[in-house]
Amino acid sequence: MRHFIEELEELQGRLLEMGSLVESAIHHSVLALVERSEEMARQVLRNEDRINHLEVEIDELAVRLLALQQPMAKDLRLLTAAIKINTDLERMGDLAVNIVERSIALMHRPPVKPFIDIPQMAHTVESMVRKSLDAFVKREPELARSVLLSDDEVDRLRDSIHNELVSFMQKDPAVIPQALDLILVARHLERIADHATNIAEDTLFLVKGVDVRHHLEPNI
């Protein structure tokens, strides 16, 4: 039993390492865009391999524990949540790489407009990622619920960015390539927020044993 507990702690530790790398990737992907920094972009690309390796390690450890230990109740929920969170984190890392690719393309074109709304959106998304992971580690359902509530704000910012950039394209077709890249950046950030929401939902399932997808829990 003691060995099983130690392996669960190791699993959580690897998830936290992966989460830290993903948070950094998201932050630096947007910073590369705002500061037009190829070095920051390269840093995100360098970290991608480590994130991918951790995904494989975490999956292998979780599956081994499921097969050998046959856990019940809360331990089973923990392993199930860990596998799902692992997938969400890896996809966040991929989305950060997608943002970097758009950032690199935008570095070689004149800016469409000052960067204000995308950093604001990124700040909200990064906060959601951090809170979702903190909620998982600390087993805090209220913190997890706060992540779910932030998702609407991210959607609002995405719509605002999209509408403004469409307006720019209608007025000046020359900015269409840059504007489309920025729309994609906003879309990638919105998808990262969706994955943070998934982690928060998995945390609520872990702590409370209820499925809150689609706001099924009363008084969510």
Secondary structure, 3 states (H helix, E strand, C coil): CHHHHHHHHHHHHHHHHHHHHHHHHHHHHHHHHHHCCHHHHHHHHHHHHHHHHHHHHHHHHHHHHHHHHCCCHHHHHHHHHHHHHHHHHHHHHHHHHHHHHHHHHHHCCCCCCCCCHHHHHHHHHHHHHHHHHHHHHHCCHHHHHHHHHHHHHHHHHHHHHHHHHHHHHHHCHHHHHHHHHHHHHHHHHHHHHHHHHHHHHHHHHHHHCCCCHHHCCCCC
